[in-house]
Amino acid sequence: MRTLVKSREAILAAAILVLVAAIATRFPGFVAPANLANVFNDTAPLILLALGQMAVILTRCIDLSVAANLALTGMVVALLNTMFPALPIPVILLVAVTLGAFMGLVNGLLVWKLDIPPIVVTLGTMTIYRGIIFLISDGAWINAHEMSDAFKAFPRAVVLGLPVLSWIALLMVAAFAVLITRTPLGRAFYAVGGNPHAAVYTGIDVGLTQCAAYVLSGALAGLTGYLWVARYAVAYVDIAGGFELEVVAACVIGGISIAGGIGTVGGALLGALFLGIVKNALPVVNISPFWQLAISGSAIIVAVAFNATSNRTKGRVILKKAEHAA
């Protein structure tokens, strides 16, 4: 199975290189280092959310509320900034991560304690979170002139040639790689997704592990909420509308199995980069950005079909071996 995952990552990496080369033939400036850095920075929010979604999917769950979590957290910190402009950025970051983690905890507890299907829980909380945004903002927008300069400057500040937003994404990729491969919690994610019944016999609490994945996903969504609102200097009810589809697509394209237990941080990163490059390339090749949703949906279907075909082939091989043995 590891060989399959690695081959998927290699194929995806090659596809990204071919895609970039094809775009460069139409628009050579696309491969300029400065432009590639901008593409990565544009993709950073998707990378952050894909990492959290990966943890959830590994445990055989799904989180469709990440974009709503992002939007609600972004609105809360934006309102907080308008009321207390001198509030330090570390405090705002703490509020964003804590609020996001709390919303993730709500999802996790509903799945764990009430045994409600994850897709039902997160569809419900997605709607609730969007409704709360409208209630606390009264449907009004918060624009750039209402935000403090420090609030807007943090994710845009350039360090060693890259904005802070990009550095945070890279830091989280490294942190997740360690978490997933080197810690008991990361191994528990794979165990629960691979075989939850067997995981119980090894002493792993399946519900608690799934809840932890939701908290992790929520915390990253909260962090991304502040970074998104500060970078674009606007907060409103429908911010990041439909973005949850792109997040799921990034994971599935990166080889993270919807059935759980299979996937890598590298795959999630490559899946997000693939979609980010497509999104940035569409205007260059004179294709409407609205096609991005259709491309994301198609990519999900193709990736899931690929996974299903691979698993089916393995099953047939096992059966044939069993027949010969008989």
C-alpha positions in Angstrom: 0.0 0.0 0.0 2.9 2.4 0.7 4.2 1.7 -2.8 0.8 2.7 -4.2 0.8 5.9 -2.2 4.3 6.8 -3.2 3.5 6.2 -6.9 0.4 8.4 -6.6 2.6 11.2 -5.2 5.2 10.7 -7.9 2.5 10.8 -10.6 0.9 13.9 -9.1 4.3 15.6 -8.8 5.0 14.8 -12.5 1.5 16.1 -13.5 2.2 19.4 -11.7 5.5 19.8 -13.5 3.8 19.0 -16.9 1.0 21.5 -16.1 3.4 24.2 -15.2 5.5 23.5 -18.3 2.3 23.7 -20.5 1.3 27.0 -18.9 4.8 28.4 -19.5 4.5 27.8 -23.2 1.5 30.1 -23.3 2.7 32.6 -20.6 6.5 32.3 -19.8 6.2 34.7 -16.9 4.2 32.2 -15.0 7.3 30.2 -14.1 9.2 33.3 -12.8 10.3 32.8 -9.2 8.3 35.8 -8.0 5.1 34.5 -9.7 5.6 31.0 -8.4 6.0 32.4 -4.9 2.7 34.3 -5.3 1.0 31.1 -6.5 2.3 29.3 -3.4 1.1 32.1 -1.2 -2.4 32.0 -2.8 -2.5 28.3 -2.2 -1.3 28.5 1.5 -4.9 28.7 3.0 -5.8 25.6 1.0 -2.7 23.8 2.2 -3.5 24.6 5.9 -7.1 23.4 5.6 -6.1 20.3 3.6 -3.8 19.3 6.4 -6.6 19.4 9.0 -9.0 17.7 6.6 -6.4 15.0 6.1 -6.4 14.2 9.8 -10.2 13.9 9.8 -10.4 11.8 6.6 -7.7 9.4 7.9 -10.1 8.5 10.7 -12.9 7.7 8.3 -14.7 11.0 8.9 -15.1 14.2 6.9 -15.4 17.9 7.9 -17.6 20.0 5.6 -17.6 22.9 8.1 -14.0 24.0 7.6 -14.9 27.0 5.3 -17.7 28.1 7.6 -15.3 27.8 10.6 -12.8 29.9 8.7 -15.5 32.5 7.9 -16.9 32.7 11.5 -13.5 32.9 13.1 -12.4 35.5 10.5 -15.5 37.6 11.3 -15.0 37.3 15.0 -11.4 38.5 15.0 -12.2 41.2 12.5 -15.0 42.5 14.9 -12.6 42.2 17.8 -10.0 44.3 15.9 -12.5 47.0 15.2 -13.5 47.2 18.9 -9.9 46.9 20.2 -7.5 48.1 17.5 -4.5 47.9 19.8 -5.0 44.2 20.6 -1.7 42.4 20.0 -1.4 40.0 17.1 -0.4 37.0 19.3 -3.7 37.5 21.2 -5.7 37.6 18.0 -3.9 34.4 16.8 -4.7 32.7 20.1 -8.4 33.7 19.9 -8.6 32.5 16.3 -7.0 29.1 17.0 -9.0 28.6 20.2 -12.3 29.5 18.6 -11.6 27.3 15.6 -10.6 24.4 17.9 -13.8 24.8 19.9 -15.9 24.6 16.7 -14.0 21.5 15.8 -14.6 20.1 19.2 -18.4 20.5 18.8 -18.2 18.5 15.6 -16.0 15.8 17.3 -18.3 15.5 20.3 -21.4 15.1 18.2 -19.8 12.4 16.1 -18.2 10.7 19.2 -20.9 10.9 21.9 -24.1 11.0 19.8 -22.8 8.7 17.0 -24.2 11.0 14.3 -22.7 10.4 10.8 -19.9 12.9 10.3 -21.3 14.2 7.0 -24.6 15.0 8.7 -22.9 16.7 11.7 -20.6 18.9 9.6 -23.3 19.8 7.1 -25.4 21.0 10.1 -22.7 22.9 11.8 -21.6 24.4 8.5 -25.1 26.0 8.2 -25.1 27.0 11.9 -21.7 28.7 11.7 -22.8 30.7 8.6 -26.0 31.7 10.4 -24.0 32.9 13.4 -21.8 35.1 11.2 -25.0 36.9 9.9 -26.3 37.3 13.5 -23.1 38.8 14.9 -22.4 41.1 11.9 -26.0 41.8 11.0 -25.1 41.0 7.4 -22.6 43.9 7.2 -19.1 43.8 5.7 -16.0 44.8 7.6 -13.6 46.5 5.1 -10.0 47.4 5.1 -10.4 50.9 6.5 -12.0 49.5 9.6 -9.1 47.1 10.3 -5.9 48.2 12.0 -2.7 48.3 10.0 -1.0 45.7 12.3 -4.0 43.4 11.9 -3.6 43.5 8.1 0.2 43.5 7.9 1.0 40.3 9.8 0.2 37.7 7.0 1.6 40.0 4.3 5.0 40.7 6.0 7.8 39.4 3.9 10.5 37.3 5.5 13.4 35.9 3.4 11.4 36.5 0.2 8.2 34.9 1.3 5.1 36.3 3.1 4.4 35.2 6.6 1.3 33.3 5.3 3.6 31.1 3.2 6.0 30.5 6.1 3.1 29.4 8.3 1.9 27.0 5.7 5.4 25.5 5.4 5.8 25.3 9.2 2.5 23.5 9.5 3.4 21.0 6.7 6.6 20.2 8.7 4.7 20.0 12.0 2.1 17.7 10.5 4.7 15.4 9.0 6.2 14.9 12.4 2.7 14.5 14.0 1.5 12.0 11.5 4.6 9.8 11.3 6.3 10.2 14.7 3.6 10.5 17.4 1.1 8.1 19.0 -1.8 10.3 17.9 -0.7 10.2 14.2 -0.4 6.4 14.4 -3.8 6.3 16.0 -5.3 8.2 13.1 -4.1 5.5 10.7 -5.1 2.7 13.0 -8.7 4.0 13.4 -9.1 4.6 9.7 -7.5 1.3 8.7 -9.5 -0.9 11.0 -11.5 0.7 13.9 -12.4 -2.7 15.4 -8.8 -3.8 15.6 -7.8 -0.4 16.9 -10.1 -0.9 19.9 -8.2 -4.1 20.8 -4.9 -2.2 20.8 -6.3 0.2 23.4 -7.1 3.1 21.1 -10.3 5.0 21.8 -11.8 5.4 18.3 -14.3 8.2 19.2 -11.7 10.2 21.1 -9.2 9.9 18.2 -11.8 11.1 15.8 -12.7 14.0 18.1 -9.0 14.9 18.3 -8.8 15.0 14.5 -11.8 17.4 14.4 -10.2 19.7 17.0 -7.0 19.7 15.0 -8.9 20.5 11.8 -10.9 23.2 13.6 -7.8 24.8 15.0 -6.2 25.1 11.6 -9.5 26.5 10.1 -9.5 29.1 12.9 -5.9 30.1 12.2 -6.6 30.3 8.5 -9.7 32.4 9.2 -7.6 35.2 10.7 -4.9 34.9 8.0 -7.5 35.0 5.2 -9.4 38.0 6.5 -6.2 39.9 7.3 -4.7 39.2 3.9 -7.7 40.2 1.8 -8.7 42.9 4.3 -12.4 42.0 4.2 -14.8 40.0 6.3 -18.4 39.1 5.3 -21.0 36.3 5.6 -20.1 34.3 2.5 -16.4 34.4 2.8 -14.7 31.2 1.4 -18.1 30.0 0.2 -17.8 26.5 -1.3 -14.1 26.3 -0.3 -14.8 23.0 1.6 -15.1 21.3 -1.8 -11.6 22.4 -2.8 -10.2 21.2 0.5 -11.7 17.7 0.1 -10.6 17.7 -3.5 -7.0 18.6 -2.5 -7.0 15.6 -0.1 -8.5 13.1 -2.5 -6.3 14.2 -5.4 -3.3 13.8 -3.1 -4.1 10.1 -2.5 -5.9 10.4 0.8 -8.5 7.7 0.8 -12.1 8.6 1.7 -12.3 5.1 3.3 -9.7 6.2 5.8 -6.3 5.0 6.9 -4.4 5.9 3.7 -2.6 9.1 2.9 0.5 11.3 3.5 1.2 14.9 4.3 3.1 15.1 1.0 0.1 13.9 -0.9 -2.1 16.6 0.8 0.5 19.3 -0.1 0.7 18.2 -3.7 -3.1 18.0 -4.1 -3.4 21.5 -2.8 -0.6 22.8 -5.1 -2.2 21.1 -8.1 -5.5 22.9 -7.5 -3.7 26.2 -6.6 -1.8 26.1 -9.9 -5.0 25.3 -11.8 -6.8 28.2 -10.1 -4.0 30.7 -10.9 -3.5 29.3 -14.5 -7.1 29.6 -15.6 -7.1 33.3 -16.2 -3.7 33.1 -18.0 -5.1 30.6 -20.6 -8.4 32.7 -20.9 -10.6 30.2 -19.1 -13.2 31.5 -16.6 -12.2 30.9 -12.9 -15.8 29.6 -12.4 -14.6 26.4 -14.1 -12.5 25.7 -11.0 -15.4 24.1 -9.1 -16.1 21.8 -12.1 -12.5 20.9 -12.3 -12.3 20.2 -8.5 -15.5 18.0 -8.7 -14.2 16.1 -11.7 -10.8 15.6 -10.0 -12.5 14.1 -6.9 -14.5 11.6 -9.1 -11.3 10.6 -11.0 -9.2 10.3 -7.8 -11.9 8.2 -6.0 -12.3 6.0 -9.1 -8.6 5.5 -9.2 -8.6 4.4 -5.6 -11.5 2.1 -6.1 -9.9 0.5 -9.2 -6.6 0.0 -7.3 -8.3 -1.7 -4.4 -10.5 -3.9 -6.6 -7.4 -5.1 -8.5 -5.7 -6.0 -5.2 -8.8 -7.9 -4.2 -8.9 -10.0 -7.4 -5.2 -10.9 -7.0 -5.9 -12.2 -3.5 -8.9 -14.2 -4.7 -6.9 -15.8 -7.5 -4.1 -16.7 -5.1 -6.7 -18.3 -2.8 -8.1 -20.3 -5.7 -4.7 -21.6 -6.7 -4.0 -22.6 -3.2 -7.3 -24.6 -3.0 
